Amino acid sequence: MKKIILLFSALLSITLFSCNSDDSLKTEFEIKNKVIVLNQGNYTEQNSSIYIFDEDTKVMTPNAYSTANNGTKLGATLMSAIFSTTGVGYLLCSNPDKIEIVDILSMKVITAPITTGLSNTREIAGGGGYVFVSNAGTEYNVLPDGFYEYTDSYISVYSATSLDHISDVEVGSDAQGMVFHEGRLYVGTKEGIA
């Protein structure tokens, strides 16, 4: 089956992970022929959204999260998402910093969002029974070109089952993308891979 992927500035990464003892990277999701599109939204307007495209019926469901949750807005900036093989979705937002926990099939909220341990969130990853979030933090330098360099980035670690905040791990400057592979979390930072 041919798939066409359109890249927009608002399209962000989606990753799959397993919470069981087999922590290998998953390449397929249990729900076949669905494309989930994350729209980052405008930072000041609280208008991020999720669209779901069904490849079989060719139907696009706009604002799936908001529709499933009685018009509730997701937030200003939907940064990224991961979906477990058990049907749980973790949606990472910034402004406000939170992880929304949803049922993937319905997009309905399962429980209260995680807000502990988050500061200027960047990316989310999962593996080994954990959920990891890269945080830029609040300390930064303004560079000559006007961009910010976040100097105290860290990774928040949560239990994928209890959703408890376990710890924060400092990783360097400008932590962003992450990959969990063979029991290790690799984090992209300004200094290199941590």
Buried (B, 14 or more C-beta within 10 A) or exposed (E): EEEEEEEEEBEBBBBBBBBEEEBEEBEEBEEEEBBBBBBBBEEEEBBBBBBBBEEEEEEEBEBBBBBBBEEEBBBBBBBBBBBBBEBBBBBBBBBEBBBBBBEBEEBBBEEEBBEEBBBBBBBBBBBBBBBBBBBBBEEBEEEEEEEEBBBBBBBBBBEBEEBEBEEBBEBBBBBBBBBBEEEEBEBBBEEEEB
